[in-house]
Amino acid sequence: MWQSFQTFQEHPVWGLHRRSLAEEAADQQAGTPLAACISTLELIRVGGADAETFLQGQTTCDFREIAQGGVRLGAHCNAKGRVQASFYAVKQQDDFLLLLPKGQGEPTRAALAKYAMFSKVSLTLETAWLPLALLGSGIDATTAKLWGSAPAEGACVSADCGLLANTGNGMLLALVPADKAAALLQSLQDAGISLAGDNPWWLAQLSAGIAQILPQQSEAWIPQEFNYDLVNGVSFKKGCYKGQEIVARIHYRGQTKVRARVLEIQGVASAEPGTRIVNDAGQNTGTLLQAAFVNEHTLLGLGVIKTDISESEPLRLEPNESSRVRLAPMPYAITN
């Protein structure tokens, strides 16, 4: 595996890290250039003559845009419009690659396979790739030298060292073949880019107001409840897909009573996805979707919060009475 090329430690909650979690988190928040090696993502390859048409009818994003060299967030919903899994999608030669959180690969492959029997489609889990987040100020110049060009926001480029996608908000996401990983990581270090582990990627994602559905939260939320309609994770122009009727009805005729919010969480060193967020009276105000490590007493999170909750209302994680949760500014407007 590519992890053997460099010395990493593995935290049971936060994944890989080379230096302390707090040092890597501080660098990410300061905008220091980093190459974050990600072990907490899995890859599904979707191939075959009908791959684009099949995925177009199964997921929320527009695979015609991905086929033209784009990178898109997307979600796979059940028939009730609840998200089974979410992913980033890119095209690699004639196939599509879906990058999704660890633990979601096989359930998603199996869920898609139920609808693939009458299509010319293959669905396989891939392990021979290194997902690599390239973050921080000035990282574009380094990646442009290695890939030959810097992709525009929402676009993907390919080179001998792998695929490079610009997911927006200053984040570049690379998929590097395992046999190219050692040389690329060395080239990045030679260019002065520090290597890091998983946590800086998740910090960057949550800071940008982007959640991924983890196994604990599968089929708990519709796309609008964690803002995928606001971050280009849902296309309302592409036509039908599984769960589309529910998702479209909420978009055109109603509004959701909860939205994802960036959270600053004090007084805890970790928090489980699905943890309830309550006010001082113990009343339910929302649910934690994901969290990333800032330091031993602070987390950055994304939670699904009732839209009528005031930003000044004291909140905490249940049952931790000493914890404090603050609604942080969002990087984009919340609209219904």
N, C-alpha and C positions, 0 to 999 in steps of 0.2 A: 504493500500500500504506500501511497505518497507520503503518509505521516512519517515513514522511516527515513525520509530525506533530511528532516530537520528534527530538532529536539523540542517536543511539546509535552506539556503536562495536560491531564484531563480532569476537569472538575465534574463531579456527578450531576450538577445542575446546569452549569454555564458552559460546558464543553471544553474545547481545546484552549490553551493559552501558553505563551512562551515566557513572558514576564508575569508579574502579579496581575490579577484581574483589575485591580484599581489603577495600576500604571497604564495598562492598555485602554481602559475606559477614559482616563484623563487625556490621553493622546487623541482619542477619537473626538472627544468633546472640544479639544483645543484646535482641531483641524490639522493635526500632524499627519503627514502622508503615511498610510499604513496599507499593507497587504494582508488581509484577514483570511486565513485558511479556514474553511467552514466544513465541519464534520457533522453538523446538525441539519443538513439538507440532503434529500435523496432525489434521484433522477429517474423518470420514466421516459423511455423512447417509444414514440408512436410512429410506425412506419406503414408502408403499403400504399397502393394506388388510391385508396379512399381515405387516407389519413386526414387530409384537410377537411373534407366534407363531413367525416365522422365527428371530428372534434368540434366543428362548427355547430353541430346539432346536439352537443353534449355539454358545452361549457358557456360561460357568460361573456367571454371576450371574442373579438372578431379575428378568426384565424386567417382571413384574407390579408389583413394588415401584417400579421406575423410572417406569412408566406412571402411577403414583399420585403423582408429584412427587418421587421420590427421586433421589439420585445414588449410583451404585455403582461400585466397582472390578469389573472383570471380565476374563476372558481368553478368547481363541479358541484352541482346542487342535486338534492333528491327531488322527487316529484312534487313535494310540498314547498320547493324553493329554498330549503334550508341547506347550507353549505356543508358538504361532506369534506371537501378539501379545497385549499387555495394554492396557487402556484404562480411562478413566472414561466412564460413560454417563449421559446426561440426556435428557429429553424436551423437544422444542421444538414446540409446537402438536401436529400429528398425526405428527410425525417423531421419530426418535431420533438423537442425535448421539453419536458415539464419538470420544473425544479420546485420541490415542495418539502415541507418540514419532515424531519426524520420520524418514522412511525406512520407516516401517511402514504408511503409509496405503495406497498402491497395492497392495503385496503382500496386505494384509488384505482390501481391497476385492475383489481378484481371487480370493482364496481363498474368500470368502463367496459370490461370484458363481457359483461352480461348483455350489452347492447351491440357488441362487435361481431357476433356470429354470422351475420348476413352481409358483412362488409369485408372488403379486402384490406384488413388492418392487422398489424402485429403490435402487441403491447408487452414491453419487457422492462424490467428494472436494470439500470446501468450502474456499475460500480467503478468503472475504469476512468473516472473523471475527477478532477479536483475543482470544486466550486471555490472561487477566490474573489473576495470583495476588495476593490481598490478604492480607497477613501482618502479624503484630505486635500488640503490646498496644494495645487500644482501637480496633482497626480496625472492629469491629462497629458502633460508634456512627456512624461516617462512612458505612459502606455502608447502614445502615438508613435514613439520610436520603436517599441517592441511589436506593435501590431501594424505599423505602416500608416495608420490614420486613426483619428479619434472619432468614435461614432457620435452622431447628433443625439439629443435626448429622444428616447423612445426607439432608437435604432440599434442595430447589431452589425458588427463587422467580423470577418473571419480571417485568420492567418494560420501559419504553420503551428504556432503555439496555442491555438484554440480559438474559441469564440469570445468576443468582448461585447457586452451589452451596456448601454447607457440607460439605467432605470430611472434617471431623474434625481433631483435633489442632491446633485454632486456625487452620486453613487455609480460606480462602474462594477459590473458583475461579470467575471470571466468564468468560462468552463474550459479547463485545461486537461488534455489527455494525460493520463498517468505517466506515460513514457516521456512526456515533455515537461513534467512538473518540476523536477529537480533543477533543470537548466533555467527555467523561467524564474523560479524562486531565487536562484543565485544571481540572475541578472537584475532582479528587483533590488536585492540587497546591495549589489555593486553600485546601483544608482542611488543608494542612500535611503531606500524605502524599508522601514522596519517591518518584520513579520509579526503577526498577531494571530489570535485564535478567533473563535466564533463570536464572542460577546460584542466586539466593536461593530460587526455587521448588524446585529440585532439592535444595538443602541441607535445606529444610523436609521434603521427601518422605523423604529418606534418614534424617534424624533421627527421623522417625516410623516407621522400619522398613518403608517402602513402596518397592518396586522397580517399575520399568517394564522390560519386555523390549525391548531395543534390537535393531536388525537383526543385529548380530554374534552375538546369543545366541538368535535365533529357533529354536524347536523343540529347544532343549537341555535344558529343565527341565519337570517337571510342576509344577502350581500349588503343591503343598505344599512343594516344595523352596525356593521363595522366599516362603513364608508366606502365600499368598493365602487359605488356609483360616483363618488367624488374624486377618485384617484385613477380613473380610466380603467377600472377592473370589470366594468359592465358595459356592453354595447346595447343601446336601445334601438339600433338601426339594422342589426344583422339578421333578424328573423327568429324563428323558433329554436328553442333548445330545452332540455329537460329542466323543469321548474320555472320556465320563462313566464308562464301565465301569472303566477303569484308575484314574481319580481316586477313585471311590467305593471300589474294592477296597483301595487304600492307606489310605483313611480308616477303613474298618471292620475290616479284617483284618490290617493290617500297620503299619509305621511307616517313615518315611523316614530314611535314614542321614545326610542333610545338611539343614541349615536355613539360612536367610538370617540374617546377623548384621551389625549396624552395626560399621563398622571405622574406626579412626583410623589414617591412613597418613602416615608421616613420611618425609622424605628424597626426595620426588619432587614435580614440578610438574604432572604429568598421568599418567594410567594408562589403558590401553585396556581396555574391557570384554572379558572372556574371558581376561585375564591370570591365570596360575596363582598361587596363594598357597601357599608352601612353608614348612617349618620349617627350622631351621638345618642339618639334615642333608640338605636338598634334597628331602625327601619331600613329596608332594602332600597338601595339607590342604584345599584349596578353590579357588574361582574367583571373580574379581571380576565382579560384575554391573554396577555403576554407580559413578561417583565424582563428587563435586562439589568445587569449589575453596574452600579456606579461606585459604591464603596461599601464597607461592612454595615453601614446603617442606612443606606439609601439605594433605592431602585428607581429606574425609569420604566413606566408601564404604559399599556394601552388598555383601557377598559370600556365596556359598553355601559353607558351612563344614561339615566333618564334625562330627557331634554329640558325638563323644568327644574333641574337642580341648579341652585345658585353657585357661582364660582367661589363665593365666600363661605359656603356652608361647610362646617367641619365634617370630614369623612374619615373612615378608618377601614382596615381590613378586618373581617370577622374570622376568628373570635379575638384577635389581638387588640386589646383595649389600649395598649401603649403606642400602636401604630398611628400614623397620620397620612392621609391621602389628600393631595391638592390637585385641583384641575389646572393644568398648565396651558399656556397659549397654544393654539393650533396653528400649523403651518399653512392651512388652507381654510376657506370659509365653510362653516357648517350650514347647509341649506336642506330644507325638506321640499 
